[in-house]
Amino acid sequence: MDVRVFSKGVSDTIREGIPSILITVCVAAVIMLGLLQTEASGRAEGRRLLEEGITNAVVRHYAIEGSYPGSISFVEDSYGIHIDRTRYAVFYRVLAPNIMPDITVVELK
């Protein structure tokens, strides 16, 4: 009776482990891409909410006073709007007291 014993070499072990390593790397890449996408959409939503909050406060002031606020600092002080100046730049351009100001919020990088 001829009995042969085979032992796995290092190259065989590596070859068997490659598929599981590739699957793990792919799953990690998909998770990272998802996290980056979530972060980007959260930043865009924060900018949109700030611009919407400022606009709502300005319109509310116009409804009460009959004119638009003269400055963004007045809106911050009177309506409790908080602007994180490290994250956003707010451009508030007044044309006339009875014309809606141009409000632009830009995210700083």
SULSULGI-V701760 format. One record per residue. N is the residue number from 0. RES is the residue in three letters. PHI is phi as a letter, one per 30 degrees, with the letter a starting at -180 (999 if undefined). NEAR is the number of other C-alpha atoms within 8 Angstrom. Layout:
n=N res=RES phi=PHI near=NEAR
n=N res=RES phi=PHI near=NEAR
//
This chain:
n=0 res=MET phi=999 near=2
n=1 res=ASP phi=c near=3
n=2 res=VAL phi=c near=4
n=3 res=ARG phi=c near=4
n=4 res=VAL phi=c near=4
n=5 res=PHE phi=c near=4
n=6 res=SER phi=c near=4
n=7 res=LYS phi=d near=6
n=8 res=GLY phi=d near=6
n=9 res=VAL phi=d near=6
n=10 res=SER phi=d near=6
n=11 res=ASP phi=d near=8
n=12 res=THR phi=d near=9
n=13 res=ILE phi=d near=8
n=14 res=ARG phi=d near=7
n=15 res=GLU phi=d near=7
n=16 res=GLY phi=d near=8
n=17 res=ILE phi=d near=8
n=18 res=PRO phi=e near=7
n=19 res=SER phi=d near=7
n=20 res=ILE phi=d near=8
n=21 res=LEU phi=d near=8
n=22 res=ILE phi=d near=8
n=23 res=THR phi=d near=8
n=24 res=VAL phi=d near=8
n=25 res=CYS phi=d near=8
n=26 res=VAL phi=d near=8
n=27 res=ALA phi=d near=8
n=28 res=ALA phi=d near=8
n=29 res=VAL phi=d near=8
n=30 res=ILE phi=d near=8
n=31 res=MET phi=d near=8
n=32 res=LEU phi=d near=8
n=33 res=GLY phi=d near=8
n=34 res=LEU phi=d near=8
n=35 res=LEU phi=d near=8
n=36 res=GLN phi=d near=8
n=37 res=THR phi=d near=8
n=38 res=GLU phi=d near=8
n=39 res=ALA phi=d near=8
n=40 res=SER phi=d near=8
n=41 res=GLY phi=d near=8
n=42 res=ARG phi=d near=8
n=43 res=ALA phi=d near=8
n=44 res=GLU phi=d near=8
n=45 res=GLY phi=d near=8
n=46 res=ARG phi=d near=12
n=47 res=ARG phi=d near=9
n=48 res=LEU phi=d near=8
n=49 res=LEU phi=d near=10
n=50 res=GLU phi=d near=11
n=51 res=GLU phi=d near=8
n=52 res=GLY phi=d near=9
n=53 res=ILE phi=d near=11
n=54 res=THR phi=d near=9
n=55 res=ASN phi=d near=8
n=56 res=ALA phi=d near=10
n=57 res=VAL phi=d near=11
n=58 res=VAL phi=d near=9
n=59 res=ARG phi=d near=8
n=60 res=HIS phi=d near=12
n=61 res=TYR phi=d near=11
n=62 res=ALA phi=d near=8
n=63 res=ILE phi=d near=6
n=64 res=GLU phi=c near=7
n=65 res=GLY phi=i near=8
n=66 res=SER phi=b near=9
n=67 res=TYR phi=d near=14
n=68 res=PRO phi=d near=11
n=69 res=GLY phi=d near=7
n=70 res=SER phi=a near=8
n=71 res=ILE phi=d near=8
n=72 res=SER phi=d near=6
n=73 res=PHE phi=d near=9
n=74 res=VAL phi=d near=14
n=75 res=GLU phi=d near=11
n=76 res=ASP phi=d near=8
n=77 res=SER phi=d near=6
n=78 res=TYR phi=c near=7
n=79 res=GLY phi=i near=7
n=80 res=ILE phi=d near=9
n=81 res=HIS phi=c near=5
n=82 res=ILE phi=c near=7
n=83 res=ASP phi=d near=6
n=84 res=ARG phi=d near=6
n=85 res=THR phi=d near=5
n=86 res=ARG phi=c near=8
n=87 res=TYR phi=b near=12
n=88 res=ALA phi=c near=9
n=89 res=VAL phi=c near=8
n=90 res=PHE phi=c near=8
n=91 res=TYR phi=b near=10
n=92 res=ARG phi=c near=7
n=93 res=VAL phi=c near=11
n=94 res=LEU phi=c near=7
n=95 res=ALA phi=a near=7
n=96 res=PRO phi=d near=10
n=97 res=ASN phi=c near=7
n=98 res=ILE phi=c near=8
n=99 res=MET phi=e near=9
n=100 res=PRO phi=d near=10
n=101 res=ASP phi=d near=8
n=102 res=ILE phi=c near=11
n=103 res=THR phi=b near=8
n=104 res=VAL phi=c near=12
n=105 res=VAL phi=b near=8
n=106 res=GLU phi=d near=8
n=107 res=LEU phi=d near=7
n=108 res=LYS phi=d near=3
//
